[in-house]
Amino acid sequence: MTADITPLLLGTRVPGQAVIEELMSVQRLVQPRTRLQRIFGVSPLGPESWPWYKGALGEIAVGRILEGLGPEWLVLHAIPVGRGSSDIDHLLVGPAGVFTVNTKNHSGQSVWVAGRTLMVAGKKTRHLYNAAYEAARASKLLSAATGMAVEVTAMVVVVEPKSLTIRSNPDQVVVLREGQVLNWLARRRRELGPPDVGRIAAAAVLARTWHRKPLPAVDAEALQDSFSALRLLVDQARRRRAAWVLGVPAAGVLVLANGGQMLAAILQSLGGR
């Protein structure tokens, strides 16, 4: 029997794929909702599922925006990198250079940036450090794979923040709202000609460029279908909660009739899930 030596390519991976895979793994451990919980709009997401779900929404939103880049750009998503389960949310290779994009879904939160500090709702994060490290690692791996020095720019893209205040720009990382990405890239001067873009892109699509032991390809379409089905349930639950809030008097009678237990469940589910 001849061994399959076909290289594993990354072009079929979809935005948020690594996060969605983890979400589905965690979500399988969540107990199904009871009929009464569904009626009252209790979220199908478990507490541990919610951060993964929110992250997936952010990466999907940015992925859709990146579809607006022209055909001269290579855009890859959810690239497994290193030895473990780390991944690069998005990689861009085009005339303006090479970029790693770290997506952060901080919808409804205030984000503040100054130099080496990025704060979300008043709390310091490691977003800038992680993004800079990610770009440096990508530069090293792409340089080794292509035999040429490949510079990589780190980007942190913040999705739907309540506000984004940049007091001073970080030295090594570009911080943008999701709606600013395409215009920012369009204003960049040309750094790479077509031969170099092609050379880097050819290396970037190979899984072995990034990971010591590339995992088998996953059915991305089936994964997307599973996430879409879960998202539909989450949205339905949110709308149902909103309807109950608008009908508080009637809901209150039913809740009291059930000993107040459902009230606790409703209040717990009102955390945005």
Buried (B, 14 or more C-beta within 10 A) or exposed (E): EEEEEEEBEBEBBBBBBBBBBBBBEBBEEBEEBEEEBBEBBBBBBBEEBBBBBBBBBBBBBBBEBBEEBEEEBBBBBBBBBEEEEBBBBBBBBBBBBBBBBBBBBBBEBBBBBEEBBBBBEEEEBEBBBBBBBBBBBBBEBBBEBBEEEBEBBBBBBBBBBEEBEEEEEBEBBBBBBBEBBBEBBEEEEEBBEEEBBEBBBBBBBBBEBBBEEBEEEBEBEEBBEBBEEBBEBBEBBBEBBEEBEEEEEEBEEBBEEEEEEBBEBBEEBBEEB
